[in-house]
Every structure is written in structure tokens, then in C-alpha cells.
Amino acid sequence: TWEAPVVDEPTITGFAVPAGATAAARVTSVLGQDYALQYTTDLKTNPVVWTDADTGAGTGGEIILEDSTPSDAMRFYRVIIVP
């Protein structure tokens, strides 16, 4: 498993995921809140189409959301709070 750098503010960060690895995001969560790791391959479309890679329930501590199939040539990720 390979994990992207943790950022505290909206930032676009580039990283390469080695072949066969899993992209993951570490999230400090709120108990009872649900989260989704999403990706897109194109930030220029309007609207941008996001696909869920993983979802998880908040524990009040750190949770890890993973994309076990980062097979596109380029993916952009975000973590959202699920409404």
C-alpha cells in the first residue's frame, strides 16, 4: 500500500503510484460522519465527474480510504463528507 501525502488545506499535490500499489488517503474523522475517497481523470469537464473509490464511517480518529485500482494514466483525488 502506498499513501498520498497528508494535506490540511485544499491543495493539488502530485504523486506517482507504483504499479500494483494502492493509493490511500488518511483522514482525521468525526464519529458518526461518513466519508468518501473520490477520483476523476479530468478536472476540465463541466461539471467534473467524480467516482467513489472507497467510503468509510468516521470513528473519531484516523481512518484510511483506499483506491485499490489506480489504473488510469492520471487520477485526481478528493475526500468528501457524505451528506
PDB file of N, CA, C and O in Angstrom:
ATOM      1  N   THR A   1       0.849  -1.193   0.000  1.00  0.00           N
ATOM      2  CA  THR A   1       0.000   0.000   0.000  1.00  0.00           C
ATOM      3  C   THR A   1       0.878   1.233   0.000  1.00  0.00           C
ATOM      4  O   THR A   1       1.878   1.296   0.716  1.00  0.00           O
ATOM      5  N   TRP A   2       0.504   2.209  -0.802  1.00  0.00           N
ATOM      6  CA  TRP A   2       1.203   3.490  -0.868  1.00  0.00           C
ATOM      7  C   TRP A   2       0.224   4.565  -0.479  1.00  0.00           C
ATOM      8  O   TRP A   2      -0.917   4.537  -0.940  1.00  0.00           O
ATOM      9  N   GLU A   3       0.619   5.525   0.359  1.00  0.00           N
ATOM     10  CA  GLU A   3      -0.277   6.575   0.817  1.00  0.00           C
ATOM     11  C   GLU A   3       0.185   7.931   0.316  1.00  0.00           C
ATOM     12  O   GLU A   3       1.375   8.247   0.335  1.00  0.00           O
ATOM     13  N   ALA A   4      -0.788   8.735  -0.136  1.00  0.00           N
ATOM     14  CA  ALA A   4      -0.501  10.092  -0.602  1.00  0.00           C
ATOM     15  C   ALA A   4      -0.130  10.967   0.588  1.00  0.00           C
ATOM     16  O   ALA A   4      -0.513  10.668   1.719  1.00  0.00           O
ATOM     17  N   PRO A   5       0.615  12.048   0.345  1.00  0.00           N
ATOM     18  CA  PRO A   5       0.937  12.971   1.428  1.00  0.00           C
ATOM     19  C   PRO A   5      -0.335  13.575   2.024  1.00  0.00           C
ATOM     20  O   PRO A   5      -1.294  13.846   1.302  1.00  0.00           O
ATOM     21  N   VAL A   6      -0.339  13.783   3.332  1.00  0.00           N
ATOM     22  CA  VAL A   6      -1.476  14.372   4.021  1.00  0.00           C
ATOM     23  C   VAL A   6      -1.397  15.891   3.898  1.00  0.00           C
ATOM     24  O   VAL A   6      -0.341  16.483   4.125  1.00  0.00           O
ATOM     25  N   VAL A   7      -2.519  16.522   3.538  1.00  0.00           N
ATOM     26  CA  VAL A   7      -2.567  17.982   3.444  1.00  0.00           C
ATOM     27  C   VAL A   7      -3.697  18.505   4.304  1.00  0.00           C
ATOM     28  O   VAL A   7      -4.726  17.843   4.441  1.00  0.00           O
ATOM     29  N   ASP A   8      -3.525  19.689   4.888  1.00  0.00           N
ATOM     30  CA  ASP A   8      -4.512  20.276   5.778  1.00  0.00           C
ATOM     31  C   ASP A   8      -5.415  21.292   5.102  1.00  0.00           C
ATOM     32  O   ASP A   8      -6.337  21.799   5.740  1.00  0.00           O
ATOM     33  N   GLU A   9      -5.189  21.602   3.855  1.00  0.00           N
ATOM     34  CA  GLU A   9      -5.996  22.601   3.167  1.00  0.00           C
ATOM     35  C   GLU A   9      -6.175  22.172   1.723  1.00  0.00           C
ATOM     36  O   GLU A   9      -5.442  21.306   1.244  1.00  0.00           O
ATOM     37  N   PRO A  10      -7.139  22.763   1.013  1.00  0.00           N
ATOM     38  CA  PRO A  10      -7.310  22.386  -0.392  1.00  0.00           C
ATOM     39  C   PRO A  10      -6.041  22.667  -1.197  1.00  0.00           C
ATOM     40  O   PRO A  10      -5.653  23.820  -1.385  1.00  0.00           O
ATOM     41  N   THR A  11      -5.414  21.614  -1.658  1.00  0.00           N
ATOM     42  CA  THR A  11      -4.168  21.714  -2.398  1.00  0.00           C
ATOM     43  C   THR A  11      -4.149  20.619  -3.447  1.00  0.00           C
ATOM     44  O   THR A  11      -4.619  19.510  -3.193  1.00  0.00           O
ATOM     45  N   ILE A  12      -3.619  20.909  -4.605  1.00  0.00           N
ATOM     46  CA  ILE A  12      -3.403  19.858  -5.591  1.00  0.00           C
ATOM     47  C   ILE A  12      -1.961  19.405  -5.437  1.00  0.00           C
ATOM     48  O   ILE A  12      -1.032  20.195  -5.610  1.00  0.00           O
ATOM     49  N   THR A  13      -1.776  18.135  -5.113  1.00  0.00           N
ATOM     50  CA  THR A  13      -0.460  17.568  -4.877  1.00  0.00           C
ATOM     51  C   THR A  13      -0.237  16.445  -5.867  1.00  0.00           C
ATOM     52  O   THR A  13      -1.088  15.566  -6.005  1.00  0.00           O
ATOM     53  N   GLY A  14       0.876  16.458  -6.552  1.00  0.00           N
ATOM     54  CA  GLY A  14       1.183  15.404  -7.500  1.00  0.00           C
ATOM     55  C   GLY A  14       1.974  14.292  -6.836  1.00  0.00           C
ATOM     56  O   GLY A  14       2.856  14.539  -6.014  1.00  0.00           O
ATOM     57  N   PHE A  15       1.641  13.058  -7.210  1.00  0.00           N
ATOM     58  CA  PHE A  15       2.405  11.911  -6.734  1.00  0.00           C
ATOM     59  C   PHE A  15       2.216  10.772  -7.715  1.00  0.00           C
ATOM     60  O   PHE A  15       1.224  10.729  -8.442  1.00  0.00           O
ATOM     61  N   ALA A  16       3.153   9.861  -7.739  1.00  0.00           N
ATOM     62  CA  ALA A  16       3.068   8.699  -8.614  1.00  0.00           C
ATOM     63  C   ALA A  16       2.799   7.467  -7.762  1.00  0.00           C
ATOM     64  O   ALA A  16       3.417   7.282  -6.713  1.00  0.00           O
ATOM     65  N   VAL A  17       1.879   6.631  -8.215  1.00  0.00           N
ATOM     66  CA  VAL A  17       1.579   5.380  -7.518  1.00  0.00           C
ATOM     67  C   VAL A  17       2.279   4.256  -8.270  1.00  0.00           C
ATOM     68  O   VAL A  17       1.987   4.025  -9.444  1.00  0.00           O
ATOM     69  N   PRO A  18       3.188   3.562  -7.620  1.00  0.00           N
ATOM     70  CA  PRO A  18       3.895   2.474  -8.293  1.00  0.00           C
ATOM     71  C   PRO A  18       2.922   1.381  -8.758  1.00  0.00           C
ATOM     72  O   PRO A  18       1.880   1.169  -8.138  1.00  0.00           O
ATOM     73  N   ALA A  19       3.263   0.699  -9.836  1.00  0.00           N
ATOM     74  CA  ALA A  19       2.424  -0.377 -10.368  1.00  0.00           C
ATOM     75  C   ALA A  19       2.144  -1.416  -9.284  1.00  0.00           C
ATOM     76  O   ALA A  19       3.055  -1.845  -8.575  1.00  0.00           O
ATOM     77  N   GLY A  20       0.878  -1.816  -9.162  1.00  0.00           N
ATOM     78  CA  GLY A  20       0.485  -2.830  -8.194  1.00  0.00           C
ATOM     79  C   GLY A  20       0.221  -2.299  -6.797  1.00  0.00           C
ATOM     80  O   GLY A  20      -0.163  -3.063  -5.911  1.00  0.00           O
ATOM     81  N   ALA A  21       0.419  -1.001  -6.581  1.00  0.00           N
ATOM     82  CA  ALA A  21       0.218  -0.418  -5.254  1.00  0.00           C
ATOM     83  C   ALA A  21      -1.210   0.107  -5.116  1.00  0.00           C
ATOM     84  O   ALA A  21      -1.952   0.185  -6.095  1.00  0.00           O
ATOM     85  N   THR A  22      -1.578   0.462  -3.899  1.00  0.00           N
ATOM     86  CA  THR A  22      -2.883   1.034  -3.579  1.00  0.00           C
ATOM     87  C   THR A  22      -2.693   2.486  -3.191  1.00  0.00           C
ATOM     88  O   THR A  22      -1.831   2.797  -2.368  1.00  0.00           O
ATOM     89  N   ALA A  23      -3.487   3.387  -3.771  1.00  0.00           N
ATOM     90  CA  ALA A  23      -3.474   4.792  -3.355  1.00  0.00           C
ATOM     91  C   ALA A  23      -4.388   4.906  -2.144  1.00  0.00           C
ATOM     92  O   ALA A  23      -5.467   4.315  -2.132  1.00  0.00           O
ATOM     93  N   ALA A  24      -3.979   5.651  -1.132  1.00  0.00           N
ATOM     94  CA  ALA A  24      -4.777   5.765   0.092  1.00  0.00           C
ATOM     95  C   ALA A  24      -4.715   7.186   0.637  1.00  0.00           C
ATOM     96  O   ALA A  24      -3.736   7.908   0.445  1.00  0.00           O
ATOM     97  N   ALA A  25      -5.789   7.560   1.321  1.00  0.00           N
ATOM     98  CA  ALA A  25      -5.848   8.864   1.987  1.00  0.00           C
ATOM     99  C   ALA A  25      -6.144   8.631   3.460  1.00  0.00           C
ATOM    100  O   ALA A  25      -7.062   7.889   3.810  1.00  0.00           O
ATOM    101  N   ARG A  26      -5.359   9.271   4.320  1.00  0.00           N
ATOM    102  CA  ARG A  26      -5.569   9.223   5.763  1.00  0.00           C
ATOM    103  C   ARG A  26      -6.414  10.420   6.161  1.00  0.00           C
ATOM    104  O   ARG A  26      -6.075  11.553   5.819  1.00  0.00           O
ATOM    105  N   VAL A  27      -7.509  10.190   6.878  1.00  0.00           N
ATOM    106  CA  VAL A  27      -8.440  11.254   7.232  1.00  0.00           C
ATOM    107  C   VAL A  27      -8.663  11.253   8.735  1.00  0.00           C
ATOM    108  O   VAL A  27      -8.936  10.207   9.324  1.00  0.00           O
ATOM    109  N   THR A  28      -8.549  12.420   9.357  1.00  0.00           N
ATOM    110  CA  THR A  28      -8.964  12.563  10.746  1.00  0.00           C
ATOM    111  C   THR A  28     -10.473  12.739  10.722  1.00  0.00           C
ATOM    112  O   THR A  28     -10.977  13.732  10.198  1.00  0.00           O
ATOM    113  N   SER A  29     -11.193  11.781  11.286  1.00  0.00           N
ATOM    114  CA  SER A  29     -12.640  11.706  11.108  1.00  0.00           C
ATOM    115  C   SER A  29     -13.411  12.154  12.346  1.00  0.00           C
ATOM    116  O   SER A  29     -12.864  12.289  13.440  1.00  0.00           O
ATOM    117  N   VAL A  30     -14.709  12.377  12.123  1.00  0.00           N
ATOM    118  CA  VAL A  30     -15.644  12.711  13.183  1.00  0.00           C
ATOM    119  C   VAL A  30     -16.563  11.514  13.364  1.00  0.00           C
ATOM    120  O   VAL A  30     -17.089  10.987  12.385  1.00  0.00           O
ATOM    121  N   LEU A  31     -16.760  11.084  14.590  1.00  0.00           N
ATOM    122  CA  LEU A  31     -17.611   9.940  14.891  1.00  0.00           C
ATOM    123  C   LEU A  31     -19.006  10.157  14.313  1.00  0.00           C
ATOM    124  O   LEU A  31     -19.617  11.203  14.531  1.00  0.00           O
ATOM    125  N   GLY A  32     -19.509   9.164  13.576  1.00  0.00           N
ATOM    126  CA  GLY A  32     -20.843   9.228  13.020  1.00  0.00           C
ATOM    127  C   GLY A  32     -20.940   9.893  11.657  1.00  0.00           C
ATOM    128  O   GLY A  32     -22.008   9.882  11.045  1.00  0.00           O
ATOM    129  N   GLN A  33     -19.845  10.474  11.167  1.00  0.00           N
ATOM    130  CA  GLN A  33     -19.846  11.117   9.855  1.00  0.00           C
ATOM    131  C   GLN A  33     -19.268  10.150   8.838  1.00  0.00           C
ATOM    132  O   GLN A  33     -18.286   9.465   9.124  1.00  0.00           O
ATOM    133  N   ASP A  34     -19.868  10.084   7.644  1.00  0.00           N
ATOM    134  CA  ASP A  34     -19.360   9.208   6.585  1.00  0.00           C
ATOM    135  C   ASP A  34     -18.494   9.994   5.613  1.00  0.00           C
ATOM    136  O   ASP A  34     -18.732  11.176   5.367  1.00  0.00           O
ATOM    137  N   TYR A  35     -17.482   9.321   5.062  1.00  0.00           N
ATOM    138  CA  TYR A  35     -16.514   9.943   4.163  1.00  0.00           C
ATOM    139  C   TYR A  35     -16.402   9.125   2.884  1.00  0.00           C
ATOM    140  O   TYR A  35     -16.657   7.921   2.886  1.00  0.00           O
ATOM    141  N   ALA A  36     -16.019   9.784   1.788  1.00  0.00           N
ATOM    142  CA  ALA A  36     -15.787   9.089   0.521  1.00  0.00           C
ATOM    143  C   ALA A  36     -14.491   9.592  -0.100  1.00  0.00           C
ATOM    144  O   ALA A  36     -14.250  10.798  -0.164  1.00  0.00           O
ATOM    145  N   LEU A  37     -13.659   8.661  -0.555  1.00  0.00           N
ATOM    146  CA  LEU A  37     -12.499   8.978  -1.385  1.00  0.00           C
ATOM    147  C   LEU A  37     -12.991   8.890  -2.816  1.00  0.00           C
ATOM    148  O   LEU A  37     -13.483   7.845  -3.243  1.00  0.00           O
ATOM    149  N   GLN A  38     -12.861   9.981  -3.562  1.00  0.00           N
ATOM    150  CA  GLN A  38     -13.336  10.024  -4.937  1.00  0.00           C
ATOM    151  C   GLN A  38     -12.184  10.379  -5.872  1.00  0.00           C
ATOM    152  O   GLN A  38     -11.192  10.987  -5.469  1.00  0.00           O
ATOM    153  N   TYR A  39     -12.347   9.977  -7.142  1.00  0.00           N
ATOM    154  CA  TYR A  39     -11.348  10.331  -8.140  1.00  0.00           C
ATOM    155  C   TYR A  39     -12.026  10.768  -9.432  1.00  0.00           C
ATOM    156  O   TYR A  39     -13.181  10.433  -9.697  1.00  0.00           O
ATOM    157  N   THR A  40     -11.280  11.521 -10.223  1.00  0.00           N
ATOM    158  CA  THR A  40     -11.671  11.865 -11.579  1.00  0.00           C
ATOM    159  C   THR A  40     -10.416  11.809 -12.436  1.00  0.00           C
ATOM    160  O   THR A  40      -9.300  11.904 -11.924  1.00  0.00           O
ATOM    161  N   THR A  41     -10.598  11.659 -13.717  1.00  0.00           N
ATOM    162  CA  THR A  41      -9.453  11.664 -14.624  1.00  0.00           C
ATOM    163  C   THR A  41      -9.381  12.960 -15.417  1.00  0.00           C
ATOM    164  O   THR A  41      -8.460  13.153 -16.211  1.00  0.00           O
ATOM    165  N   ASP A  42     -10.354  13.854 -15.207  1.00  0.00           N
ATOM    166  CA  ASP A  42     -10.398  15.103 -15.973  1.00  0.00           C
ATOM    167  C   ASP A  42     -10.997  16.219 -15.127  1.00  0.00           C
ATOM    168  O   ASP A  42     -12.183  16.184 -14.799  1.00  0.00           O
ATOM    169  N   LEU A  43     -10.188  17.200 -14.777  1.00  0.00           N
ATOM    170  CA  LEU A  43     -10.664  18.346 -13.993  1.00  0.00           C
ATOM    171  C   LEU A  43     -11.233  19.458 -14.872  1.00  0.00           C
ATOM    172  O   LEU A  43     -11.732  20.459 -14.357  1.00  0.00           O
ATOM    173  N   LYS A  44     -11.162  19.292 -16.192  1.00  0.00           N
ATOM    174  CA  LYS A  44     -11.616  20.349 -17.094  1.00  0.00           C
ATOM    175  C   LYS A  44     -13.068  20.193 -17.538  1.00  0.00           C
ATOM    176  O   LYS A  44     -13.629  21.123 -18.117  1.00  0.00           O
ATOM    177  N   THR A  45     -13.690  19.040 -17.282  1.00  0.00           N
ATOM    178  CA  THR A  45     -15.081  18.863 -17.682  1.00  0.00           C
ATOM    179  C   THR A  45     -15.976  19.724 -16.804  1.00  0.00           C
ATOM    180  O   THR A  45     -15.623  20.053 -15.671  1.00  0.00           O
ATOM    181  N   ASN A  46     -17.135  20.084 -17.337  1.00  0.00           N
ATOM    182  CA  ASN A  46     -18.065  20.890 -16.559  1.00  0.00           C
ATOM    183  C   ASN A  46     -19.447  20.266 -16.665  1.00  0.00           C
ATOM    184  O   ASN A  46     -20.081  20.372 -17.715  1.00  0.00           O
ATOM    185  N   PRO A  47     -19.929  19.626 -15.623  1.00  0.00           N
ATOM    186  CA  PRO A  47     -19.305  19.518 -14.314  1.00  0.00           C
ATOM    187  C   PRO A  47     -18.268  18.394 -14.275  1.00  0.00           C
ATOM    188  O   PRO A  47     -18.281  17.492 -15.112  1.00  0.00           O
ATOM    189  N   VAL A  48     -17.376  18.466 -13.296  1.00  0.00           N
ATOM    190  CA  VAL A  48     -16.395  17.399 -13.087  1.00  0.00           C
ATOM    191  C   VAL A  48     -17.150  16.171 -12.584  1.00  0.00           C
ATOM    192  O   VAL A  48     -17.993  16.272 -11.693  1.00  0.00           O
ATOM    193  N   VAL A  49     -16.843  15.019 -13.159  1.00  0.00           N
ATOM    194  CA  VAL A  49     -17.492  13.770 -12.768  1.00  0.00           C
ATOM    195  C   VAL A  49     -16.574  13.027 -11.799  1.00  0.00           C
ATOM    196  O   VAL A  49     -15.459  12.648 -12.159  1.00  0.00           O
ATOM    197  N   TRP A  50     -17.047  12.822 -10.569  1.00  0.00           N
ATOM    198  CA  TRP A  50     -16.279  12.131  -9.541  1.00  0.00           C
ATOM    199  C   TRP A  50     -16.819  10.721  -9.356  1.00  0.00           C
ATOM    200  O   TRP A  50     -18.030  10.505  -9.404  1.00  0.00           O
ATOM    201  N   THR A  51     -15.917   9.756  -9.143  1.00  0.00           N
ATOM    202  CA  THR A  51     -16.272   8.355  -8.930  1.00  0.00           C
ATOM    203  C   THR A  51     -15.791   7.939  -7.550  1.00  0.00           C
ATOM    204  O   THR A  51     -14.653   8.224  -7.176  1.00  0.00           O
ATOM    205  N   ASP A  52     -16.655   7.260  -6.786  1.00  0.00           N
ATOM    206  CA  ASP A  52     -16.251   6.772  -5.468  1.00  0.00           C
ATOM    207  C   ASP A  52     -15.244   5.635  -5.613  1.00  0.00           C
ATOM    208  O   ASP A  52     -15.480   4.676  -6.348  1.00  0.00           O
ATOM    209  N   ALA A  53     -14.130   5.748  -4.914  1.00  0.00           N
ATOM    210  CA  ALA A  53     -13.143   4.667  -4.854  1.00  0.00           C
ATOM    211  C   ALA A  53     -13.322   3.878  -3.559  1.00  0.00           C
ATOM    212  O   ALA A  53     -13.096   2.668  -3.527  1.00  0.00           O
ATOM    213  N   ASP A  54     -13.732   4.575  -2.481  1.00  0.00           N
ATOM    214  CA  ASP A  54     -13.896   3.938  -1.180  1.00  0.00           C
ATOM    215  C   ASP A  54     -14.746   4.848  -0.309  1.00  0.00           C
ATOM    216  O   ASP A  54     -14.758   6.065  -0.495  1.00  0.00           O
ATOM    217  N   THR A  55     -15.452   4.258   0.638  1.00  0.00           N
ATOM    218  CA  THR A  55     -16.207   5.027   1.625  1.00  0.00           C
ATOM    219  C   THR A  55     -15.912   4.446   2.994  1.00  0.00           C
ATOM    220  O   THR A  55     -15.514   3.288   3.119  1.00  0.00           O
ATOM    221  N   GLY A  56     -16.112   5.263   4.019  1.00  0.00           N
ATOM    222  CA  GLY A  56     -15.874   4.788   5.376  1.00  0.00           C
ATOM    223  C   GLY A  56     -16.595   5.646   6.394  1.00  0.00           C
ATOM    224  O   GLY A  56     -16.863   6.825   6.161  1.00  0.00           O
ATOM    225  N   ALA A  57     -16.901   5.042   7.514  1.00  0.00           N
ATOM    226  CA  ALA A  57     -17.573   5.734   8.604  1.00  0.00           C
ATOM    227  C   ALA A  57     -16.538   6.327   9.555  1.00  0.00           C
ATOM    228  O   ALA A  57     -15.528   5.695   9.863  1.00  0.00           O
ATOM    229  N   GLY A  58     -16.800   7.535  10.011  1.00  0.00           N
ATOM    230  CA  GLY A  58     -15.908   8.189  10.957  1.00  0.00           C
ATOM    231  C   GLY A  58     -15.908   7.490  12.303  1.00  0.00           C
ATOM    232  O   GLY A  58     -16.934   6.986  12.761  1.00  0.00           O
ATOM    233  N   THR A  59     -14.746   7.468  12.922  1.00  0.00           N
ATOM    234  CA  THR A  59     -14.571   6.791  14.208  1.00  0.00           C
ATOM    235  C   THR A  59     -14.222   7.772  15.329  1.00  0.00           C
ATOM    236  O   THR A  59     -14.166   7.400  16.501  1.00  0.00           O
ATOM    237  N   GLY A  60     -13.992   9.011  14.951  1.00  0.00           N
ATOM    238  CA  GLY A  60     -13.479   9.970  15.926  1.00  0.00           C
ATOM    239  C   GLY A  60     -11.956  10.003  15.922  1.00  0.00           C
ATOM    240  O   GLY A  60     -11.344  10.798  16.635  1.00  0.00           O
ATOM    241  N   GLY A  61     -11.357   9.148  15.127  1.00  0.00           N
ATOM    242  CA  GLY A  61      -9.907   9.077  14.970  1.00  0.00           C
ATOM    243  C   GLY A  61      -9.556   9.015  13.494  1.00  0.00           C
ATOM    244  O   GLY A  61     -10.346   9.405  12.634  1.00  0.00           O
ATOM    245  N   GLU A  62      -8.375   8.525  13.220  1.00  0.00           N
ATOM    246  CA  GLU A  62      -7.906   8.444  11.841  1.00  0.00           C
ATOM    247  C   GLU A  62      -8.512   7.233  11.137  1.00  0.00           C
ATOM    248  O   GLU A  62      -8.545   6.134  11.692  1.00  0.00           O
ATOM    249  N   ILE A  63      -8.996   7.445   9.899  1.00  0.00           N
ATOM    250  CA  ILE A  63      -9.442   6.334   9.063  1.00  0.00           C
ATOM    251  C   ILE A  63      -8.646   6.386   7.759  1.00  0.00           C
ATOM    252  O   ILE A  63      -8.108   7.432   7.397  1.00  0.00           O
ATOM    253  N   ILE A  64      -8.575   5.269   7.066  1.00  0.00           N
ATOM    254  CA  ILE A  64      -7.859   5.205   5.796  1.00  0.00           C
ATOM    255  C   ILE A  64      -8.843   4.787   4.715  1.00  0.00           C
ATOM    256  O   ILE A  64      -9.525   3.769   4.831  1.00  0.00           O
ATOM    257  N   LEU A  65      -8.902   5.595   3.659  1.00  0.00           N
ATOM    258  CA  LEU A  65      -9.727   5.299   2.493  1.00  0.00           C
ATOM    259  C   LEU A  65      -8.787   4.943   1.354  1.00  0.00           C
ATOM    260  O   LEU A  65      -7.791   5.632   1.135  1.00  0.00           O
ATOM    261  N   GLU A  66      -9.094   3.868   0.622  1.00  0.00           N
ATOM    262  CA  GLU A  66      -8.157   3.352  -0.378  1.00  0.00           C
ATOM    263  C   GLU A  66      -8.754   3.272  -1.771  1.00  0.00           C
ATOM    264  O   GLU A  66      -9.956   3.067  -1.942  1.00  0.00           O
ATOM    265  N   ASP A  67      -7.899   3.436  -2.753  1.00  0.00           N
ATOM    266  CA  ASP A  67      -8.223   3.165  -4.145  1.00  0.00           C
ATOM    267  C   ASP A  67      -7.304   2.029  -4.563  1.00  0.00           C
ATOM    268  O   ASP A  67      -6.127   2.239  -4.856  1.00  0.00           O
ATOM    269  N   SER A  68      -7.855   0.829  -4.587  1.00  0.00           N
ATOM    270  CA  SER A  68      -7.014  -0.344  -4.866  1.00  0.00           C
ATOM    271  C   SER A  68      -6.814  -0.588  -6.351  1.00  0.00           C
ATOM    272  O   SER A  68      -6.102  -1.517  -6.732  1.00  0.00           O
ATOM    273  N   THR A  69      -7.440   0.245  -7.210  1.00  0.00           N
ATOM    274  CA  THR A  69      -7.298   0.053  -8.650  1.00  0.00           C
ATOM    275  C   THR A  69      -6.917   1.356  -9.355  1.00  0.00           C
ATOM    276  O   THR A  69      -7.621   1.775 -10.274  1.00  0.00           O
ATOM    277  N   PRO A  70      -5.827   2.006  -8.953  1.00  0.00           N
ATOM    278  CA  PRO A  70      -5.437   3.261  -9.614  1.00  0.00           C
ATOM    279  C   PRO A  70      -4.802   2.994 -10.975  1.00  0.00           C
ATOM    280  O   PRO A  70      -3.596   3.164 -11.152  1.00  0.00           O
ATOM    281  N   SER A  71      -5.637   2.570 -11.944  1.00  0.00           N
ATOM    282  CA  SER A  71      -5.098   2.082 -13.212  1.00  0.00           C
ATOM    283  C   SER A  71      -5.074   3.107 -14.338  1.00  0.00           C
ATOM    284  O   SER A  71      -4.465   2.850 -15.376  1.00  0.00           O
ATOM    285  N   ASP A  72      -5.720   4.268 -14.166  1.00  0.00           N
ATOM    286  CA  ASP A  72      -5.693   5.286 -15.214  1.00  0.00           C
ATOM    287  C   ASP A  72      -4.320   5.930 -15.288  1.00  0.00           C
ATOM    288  O   ASP A  72      -3.550   5.881 -14.329  1.00  0.00           O
ATOM    289  N   ALA A  73      -4.017   6.531 -16.425  1.00  0.00           N
ATOM    290  CA  ALA A  73      -2.731   7.218 -16.575  1.00  0.00           C
ATOM    291  C   ALA A  73      -2.616   8.384 -15.593  1.00  0.00           C
ATOM    292  O   ALA A  73      -1.519   8.717 -15.145  1.00  0.00           O
ATOM    293  N   MET A  74      -3.763   9.009 -15.257  1.00  0.00           N
ATOM    294  CA  MET A  74      -3.756  10.125 -14.321  1.00  0.00           C
ATOM    295  C   MET A  74      -5.091  10.139 -13.571  1.00  0.00           C
ATOM    296  O   MET A  74      -6.151  10.004 -14.182  1.00  0.00           O
ATOM    297  N   ARG A  75      -5.037  10.301 -12.259  1.00  0.00           N
ATOM    298  CA  ARG A  75      -6.237  10.441 -11.439  1.00  0.00           C
ATOM    299  C   ARG A  75      -6.052  11.605 -10.475  1.00  0.00           C
ATOM    300  O   ARG A  75      -4.962  11.830  -9.950  1.00  0.00           O
ATOM    301  N   PHE A  76      -7.128  12.330 -10.256  1.00  0.00           N
ATOM    302  CA  PHE A  76      -7.155  13.393  -9.268  1.00  0.00           C
ATOM    303  C   PHE A  76      -8.083  12.918  -8.155  1.00  0.00           C
ATOM    304  O   PHE A  76      -9.167  12.400  -8.422  1.00  0.00           O
ATOM    305  N   TYR A  77      -7.654  13.096  -6.906  1.00  0.00           N
ATOM    306  CA  TYR A  77      -8.409  12.592  -5.757  1.00  0.00           C
ATOM    307  C   TYR A  77      -8.930  13.717  -4.886  1.00  0.00           C
ATOM    308  O   TYR A  77      -8.380  14.818  -4.843  1.00  0.00           O
ATOM    309  N   ARG A  78     -10.023  13.393  -4.188  1.00  0.00           N
ATOM    310  CA  ARG A  78     -10.526  14.258  -3.126  1.00  0.00           C
ATOM    311  C   ARG A  78     -11.234  13.382  -2.115  1.00  0.00           C
ATOM    312  O   ARG A  78     -11.699  12.288  -2.437  1.00  0.00           O
ATOM    313  N   VAL A  79     -11.312  13.874  -0.884  1.00  0.00           N
ATOM    314  CA  VAL A  79     -12.100  13.214   0.162  1.00  0.00           C
ATOM    315  C   VAL A  79     -13.220  14.170   0.509  1.00  0.00           C
ATOM    316  O   VAL A  79     -12.993  15.354   0.755  1.00  0.00           O
ATOM    317  N   ILE A  80     -14.455  13.633   0.527  1.00  0.00           N
ATOM    318  CA  ILE A  80     -15.605  14.466   0.863  1.00  0.00           C
ATOM    319  C   ILE A  80     -16.339  13.871   2.061  1.00  0.00           C
ATOM    320  O   ILE A  80     -16.212  12.684   2.363  1.00  0.00           O
ATOM    321  N   ILE A  81     -17.104  14.719   2.730  1.00  0.00           N
ATOM    322  CA  ILE A  81     -18.025  14.266   3.753  1.00  0.00           C
ATOM    323  C   ILE A  81     -19.310  13.915   3.013  1.00  0.00           C
ATOM    324  O   ILE A  81     -19.841  14.732   2.261  1.00  0.00           O
ATOM    325  N   VAL A  82     -19.807  12.704   3.225  1.00  0.00           N
ATOM    326  CA  VAL A  82     -21.011  12.239   2.531  1.00  0.00           C
ATOM    327  C   VAL A  82     -22.226  12.875   3.215  1.00  0.00           C
ATOM    328  O   VAL A  82     -22.405  12.755   4.427  1.00  0.00           O
ATOM    329  N   PRO A  83     -23.060  13.558   2.409  1.00  0.00           N
ATOM    330  CA  PRO A  83     -24.236  14.221   3.006  1.00  0.00           C
ATOM    331  C   PRO A  83     -25.249  13.212   3.545  1.00  0.00           C
ATOM    332  O   PRO A  83     -26.288  13.605   4.076  1.00  0.00           O
TER     333      PRO A  83
END
